[in-house]
Amino acid sequence: MKILAEKEAEEFLEKEGFPVSNRLITRDLHACLKYAKKKGYPVALKIVSPSIIHKSDIGGVKLDLRNEHELKRAFVDIMSIREAEAVMIEPFTVGTYLLLGIKKDQTFGHAVAVGWGGIHTEILKDVSLRVCPIDEKEALNMLKELKVYSLINGYRGEKPADIKKITKIISKLSNLPEKYHKLAELDINPMIVSSRETRIVDARIVFD
């Protein structure tokens, strides 16, 4: 079994042509400050550690950092966690969180999932499933089955997210098992979607 944690998983997805967030992994506070100055605030900071799956549970995720003081404090907090190997800094943007995934089932083979993502995924249980692979039309049907669809499709006058781009990503994801037969699990949570952008900010992949 081979497990790709966030850094390696995002690099894998990036090479496969998926929209991954611009990010920097470092142990250097000054490198973080330089990144934030170049990209602009607000930024997000996350712990880098292959032994940690649920980063938020241990205070390993700091969002919406709006200035140098907040960034410095968040960096110290995260690097003080025993399992911390480094931090990942990336731009912070507001949007709707989606969960995307692939899971290998002993009976049906690979299945693709899409649902409402973020830290409340297990509570909301707003998920749609299909056997891989699927086309963009079926990906759209999956989205329409979700409660979160009303949010990404322009709730109460809000500008909709790029639904076509999202369906392309879901369909493309569902085709990965044909290329990588040993793919056992792939979790993207979240992929942030809004009228401005669609980007993957966290992922984990397991190969048999």
C-alpha positions in Angstrom: 0.0 0.0 0.0 1.2 3.5 -0.9 -0.3 6.6 0.7 0.2 10.0 -0.8 -0.4 12.7 1.8 -1.5 16.3 0.9 1.8 17.5 -0.7 2.3 14.4 -2.9 -1.4 14.0 -3.6 -1.7 17.5 -4.8 1.4 17.2 -7.0 -0.1 14.0 -8.5 -3.4 15.8 -9.3 -1.6 18.8 -10.7 0.3 16.6 -13.1 -3.0 15.0 -14.2 -4.3 18.5 -15.1 -6.6 19.2 -12.1 -6.8 22.8 -10.7 -4.7 22.7 -7.6 -4.3 25.8 -5.4 -1.1 27.8 -5.7 0.9 27.0 -2.5 4.3 27.0 -0.8 5.5 24.4 1.6 8.2 25.6 4.0 9.6 25.5 7.5 10.7 29.2 7.2 8.6 32.0 8.6 10.3 34.5 6.4 9.4 32.5 3.3 5.8 32.6 4.5 5.9 36.3 4.9 7.4 36.8 1.5 4.8 34.6 -0.1 1.9 36.5 1.6 3.4 39.8 0.6 3.7 38.7 -3.1 0.3 36.9 -3.4 -1.6 39.3 -1.0 -3.6 38.7 2.1 -5.7 36.9 3.3 -3.9 33.6 3.3 -4.4 30.1 4.8 -1.8 28.1 6.7 -2.0 24.3 7.2 0.2 21.7 8.9 2.3 19.4 6.7 2.5 16.0 8.3 1.9 12.5 6.7 0.7 11.2 10.1 -2.2 13.6 10.4 -5.4 13.2 8.4 -7.8 15.5 10.2 -5.7 18.7 10.5 -8.5 20.9 11.8 -9.0 18.6 14.9 -5.6 19.4 16.3 -5.5 23.1 15.3 -3.4 22.5 12.2 -5.5 24.7 9.9 -5.5 28.5 10.2 -7.8 30.4 7.8 -8.4 34.0 6.7 -5.1 35.4 8.0 -5.3 39.0 7.2 -1.9 40.5 8.2 1.7 39.8 9.1 0.9 39.6 12.9 -1.8 36.9 12.4 0.4 35.0 10.0 3.3 35.0 12.5 1.1 33.8 15.3 -0.5 31.0 13.2 3.0 29.8 12.0 4.2 29.5 15.6 1.1 27.7 16.7 1.2 25.2 13.9 5.0 24.5 14.1 4.6 23.9 17.8 2.5 20.8 17.1 4.7 17.8 17.7 3.9 16.1 14.3 4.5 19.2 12.3 7.1 18.8 9.5 6.4 22.1 7.8 3.5 24.4 6.9 1.7 24.9 3.6 0.7 28.5 2.8 -1.8 29.4 0.1 -4.3 32.1 -0.8 -7.5 32.1 1.2 -10.7 32.7 -0.7 -14.4 32.4 0.2 -16.5 29.8 -1.6 -18.5 26.6 -1.3 -16.7 23.5 -0.2 -17.1 20.4 -2.3 -16.0 16.8 -1.5 -14.8 14.7 -4.5 -13.6 11.1 -4.1 -12.9 7.7 -5.6 -13.3 4.5 -3.7 -12.6 0.9 -4.8 -15.4 -1.5 -3.9 -14.8 -5.2 -4.0 -18.2 -5.8 -5.7 -18.8 -2.8 -8.0 -15.2 -1.7 -8.7 -14.4 2.0 -8.5 -17.0 4.5 -7.6 -16.9 8.3 -7.8 -18.4 10.5 -5.1 -19.3 14.2 -5.0 -20.8 16.0 -2.0 -20.9 18.9 0.4 -17.3 19.2 1.7 -15.5 20.8 4.5 -15.3 19.9 8.2 -19.0 19.1 8.3 -19.0 16.4 5.6 -19.8 13.6 8.0 -22.6 15.5 9.6 -24.3 16.8 6.5 -24.0 13.5 4.6 -24.9 15.2 1.3 -23.2 12.9 -1.2 -24.0 11.4 -4.6 -22.3 8.2 -5.9 -21.8 6.6 -9.3 -19.8 3.6 -10.7 -16.8 4.8 -12.7 -16.4 6.1 -15.3 -19.0 8.8 -16.0 -19.4 11.6 -18.5 -20.1 15.3 -17.9 -23.8 14.8 -18.3 -24.0 12.2 -15.5 -21.7 14.4 -13.4 -24.2 17.2 -13.7 -27.0 14.8 -12.6 -24.9 13.9 -9.5 -24.6 17.6 -8.6 -28.3 18.2 -9.1 -29.0 15.4 -6.5 -27.2 17.4 -3.8 -28.6 20.0 -1.4 -25.5 22.0 -2.0 -26.3 22.4 -5.7 -28.6 25.4 -4.9 -25.6 27.2 -3.4 -23.2 26.6 -6.2 -25.8 27.3 -8.9 -26.5 30.9 -7.7 -28.5 30.9 -4.4 -30.7 34.1 -3.9 -29.1 36.1 -6.6 -25.5 35.1 -5.9 -23.3 34.5 -9.0 -23.1 30.7 -9.8 -19.9 28.7 -9.7 -18.6 27.4 -13.0 -20.8 24.3 -13.2 -19.3 23.1 -16.5 -15.8 23.2 -15.1 -16.9 21.3 -12.0 -18.6 18.6 -14.1 -15.5 18.2 -16.2 -13.4 17.7 -13.1 -15.8 15.1 -11.7 -15.9 13.2 -15.1 -12.1 13.4 -15.4 -11.6 12.1 -11.9 -13.9 9.2 -12.6 -11.6 8.1 -15.4 -8.5 7.9 -13.3 -9.0 4.3 -12.2 -8.8 3.2 -15.9 -5.3 4.8 -16.0 -4.3 3.8 -12.5 -5.6 0.3 -11.8 -4.1 0.2 -8.3 -5.9 3.4 -7.2 -7.8 2.4 -4.0 -8.9 5.7 -2.5 -8.8 9.4 -3.6 -10.2 12.1 -1.3 -10.4 15.7 -2.3 -11.8 17.8 0.6 -12.3 20.5 -0.1 -12.4 21.8 -3.6 -13.5 25.4 -3.2 -15.9 26.6 -5.9 -17.2 30.1 -6.5 -18.0 32.4 -9.4 -14.3 33.4 -9.4 -12.5 30.1 -9.3 -12.5 26.4 -8.8 -9.5 24.9 -7.0 -8.4 21.9 -5.0 -6.9 22.8 -1.6 -6.6 19.4 0.1 -6.2 15.8 -1.1 -5.2 12.3 0.0 -4.6 9.3 -2.3 -4.1 5.6 -1.5 -2.8 3.0 -3.9 -3.0 -0.8 -3.4 
